[in-house]
């Protein structure tokens, strides 16, 4: 089991690009998986520098329908002619963030042109509930929200009549891989809550320990008590390694590093992780 960050918000590797986005290349030994494709074609340029052959990817997973996780997929489909792309059926909402009491003008959903979407739509596998790729690899479909979950950020899209509709982020899905070391859980932004993602992984593979939680956690707007709840949930679940990435927020990352020490690993673009 090995995974490499093709794109992340941070890097310490010369010649590797960082951007506000996420893309992870995963090699389970049996399957080669692309989890998200960042905000642009940077993931492909980094893949070249890291000697990752995107043409050999067996399947791709879209964590949710926002631009910073989907921008590179038209490029991916030019590099790879075979891999199905597992994307939630609700991922195509033209979502807008909600800031300072108003809906933002800029659309933060998928920003493909019509031509780009039409050119790759034959590759889509639309998800809703869990999809079993193998006995050891499951894509969750919609992540059920944990009891008491309170979103740290809200999104809206517009109906055909122009009325704003709350985006419940039902298109957020996780990838869970069972290995001899335990479960590896990959979550893009955890807009339905990182605790929700953790609990869903445990439901999909009952009784299995969580070896590693690799997740954007969207905690940069979170209250102190929300961050504390996440840390306590990781403790209760005895998650062995925690990798807070992308949208987690530097304050939350520092708190997790302080709480878990070496068990908290700071993932960066250009780096590979194996032998957990």
Secondary structure, DSSP 8 states (H G I E B T S, - for coil): -EEEEEE-S-B-STT----S--EEEEE-SS-EEEE---SSTHHHHHHHHTT--GGG--EEE--SSBHHHHTTHHHHHHH-SS-EEEEETTTT---EEEETTEEEEEE-B----HHHHHHHGGGEEEESS-EEEETTEEE-SS----TT---SS-EEEE-TTS-EEEE--TT--EEEEEETTEEEEEESS-TT-HHHHHHHHHHHTTT--EEEEEEE---TT--HHHHHHHHHHHHHHT-SEEEEETTS-HHHHHHHHHHHGGGB----BT-EEE--
